[in-house]
Amino acid sequence: ISGFKTKINTVILNFQPCIALISFRKYAGPELRKFTTYCQNQGGINYLVKQIGKYDVALTINVHNTNEFYRLINDIREQFHFIKKITTLISKSG
């Protein structure tokens, strides 16, 4: 076993599991650090995974409802203009 992590059923805790797949335009290092810091300071963002491929970053987010999720996504879009596209996925179960 090289590692493990726990899987918490967030639905039982009244959270809606969501994922945001994000593609960037060109950006500088300080912009990405600002984005990373923003994500670290948001209560519902559990994971930020940098990826190679179609999307640059995947965010795993737990929110109380979809309105809260889309408010967060809109705030990200407004604050970080180097984001080209955000694809959102909402899970029906935890």
Residue pairs with C-beta under 8 A, 6 or more apart in sequence:
8 94
9 94
10 16
10 17
10 62
10 94
11 17
11 93
11 94
12 94
14 64
15 44
15 62
15 63
15 64
15 94
16 62
16 63
16 64
16 65
16 66
16 69
16 90
16 91
17 60
17 61
17 62
17 90
17 91
17 94
18 60
18 61
18 62
18 63
18 66
18 69
18 88
18 89
18 90
18 91
19 58
19 59
19 60
19 61
19 88
19 89
19 91
20 58
20 59
20 61
20 73
20 76
20 86
20 87
20 88
20 89
21 54
21 55
21 57
21 58
21 86
21 87
21 88
21 89
22 55
22 56
22 57
22 58
22 59
22 76
22 83
22 85
22 86
22 87
23 54
23 55
23 56
23 83
23 84
23 85
23 86
24 32
24 56
24 57
24 82
24 83
24 84
25 82
25 83
25 84
26 82
27 82
31 80
31 82
34 80
35 80
36 48
38 76
38 79
38 80
39 45
39 48
39 59
40 48
42 72
44 61
44 62
44 63
44 68
44 69
44 72
45 59
45 60
45 61
45 72
46 60
46 61
46 62
47 58
47 59
47 60
48 57
48 58
48 59
49 57
49 58
49 59
49 60
50 56
50 57
51 57
51 58
55 87
61 69
61 72
63 69
63 72
66 90
69 88
69 90
70 88
73 86
73 88
76 83
76 86
77 83
77 86
